[in-house]
Amino acid sequence: MIKLARATESDMAEISEFLRIADLTLSGLDSSTVHLWISRDETTARIFATTGYESSEDGSHALIRSVAVDPELRGAGIGLELAQFAMERAVEAGAKQAWLFSRRSGPFWQKAGFTSADTNELAVALASTHQVQLFTETGQLGREVAWNRQL
């Protein structure tokens, strides 16, 4: 079990760089509607894992995002632990359905209980989220792959 701490404003530059390297969306990371957690190496204090979610306006849907593990540590189950942590926090906040975008990691998300979903349904359920707004404005939404699961 890895130790996760709530991300703070002072973590944002390092989180952004970590997620940029992981090729994940940076939109809205510093927003109060995005809930992020990080794990730091005890020796180097470097971030080696992140996880988070953003809720729909009514709180019943959660967009799982920023689930990333340092490439050197992948394959040890940390990613699934991160995904589960984010989903548990979303349930505590009232979410009943989890959604996410992933073009490359479908098999990973299937291990976490997700199934293929309609991108437009995700966009409707989570219209107010930063990631959906960005993808809609840039035309990227049509190229995305959506996943969902009951919580």
Summary of the structure (lengths in Angstrom):
residues: 151
radius of gyration: 14.3
end to end distance: 21.0
largest distance: 43.7
contacts: 456
relative contact order: 0.17
helix: 38%
strand: 26%
